[in-house]
Structure formats: structure tokens, C-alpha cells
Amino acid sequence: NNLAQARLDTADPEPVAVVGASRWQRTSDGVFTDLAARLRLDRYARDLALLGETPAALAARKTGYALLGLAFPPVLLAAVALLGIVSPLVVPAAVSLLLAAVLFWVPDADLRRRAQTERDAMRVTVCAY
């Protein structure tokens, strides 16, 4: 049991090479790999390795969620404007920034939750065996 726990806690991520990747995929992988290094996402290395994911994939999810947070309020404002309700520009700008900041952290929380669920399942499996 302690040996299994030690293995789960010290798992090192292995780099994954994509064979036959398109030019866009290679470029985006490089961009997100650099972004992952700048955001110091290697601190999640054990959780990512446990789930078979990479820091670049986490950086891509974080970027996507933040962009969704930036884009949603203006789209909602445009839909509401079609109904004839007009709001000052400052409100959607502030809401966009706030929502982008909140959604930027959602992938981190989801990663930790999924990794903990996987560790719990592994403990149950090892203990039952």
C-alpha cells in the first residue's frame, strides 16, 4: 500500500512525441509548451503524469477558458442590445476581465480534482487486491 502510494506521488511525466503532426499542431505545441514554462505549470507534473496529460495541454485549456471568459460578456451584450437594452461599455469590459481571470483557474481546479479521484480509485484497487 505504501509502495503504491509512493509510486503515485513520485510519478515523473514522460514527454510524448506526436508522429505525423501537422505544421499547425507543431507550432501550437511549441507555443503552449513555452506558455506552460512561463506559467510554471511543471508544479502540476505529478497530477498531469497520473492523468497522461502534458503541461502544454493544461496551458491550452487555461488559454481557451480565459478567452471564453473574455468573449462571452460582449456576445451576451450584443444579444441583449438586439432586445433594445443598452449597457455602458465599462460593465462588459469589467465583467470580461473578471470572468477571464476566474475561468483561467478552472482547469487547475479540475486537474487537481481528477487527479485526486484517480489516486482514490488506485488506492481502492490496490487495497482490494
PyMOL commands that set and color helices and strands:
alter all, ss='L'
color gray80, all
select helices_A, chain A and resi 2-9+23-38+41-51+55-82+90-128
alter helices_A, ss='H'
color red, helices_A
deselect
rebuild
show_as cartoon
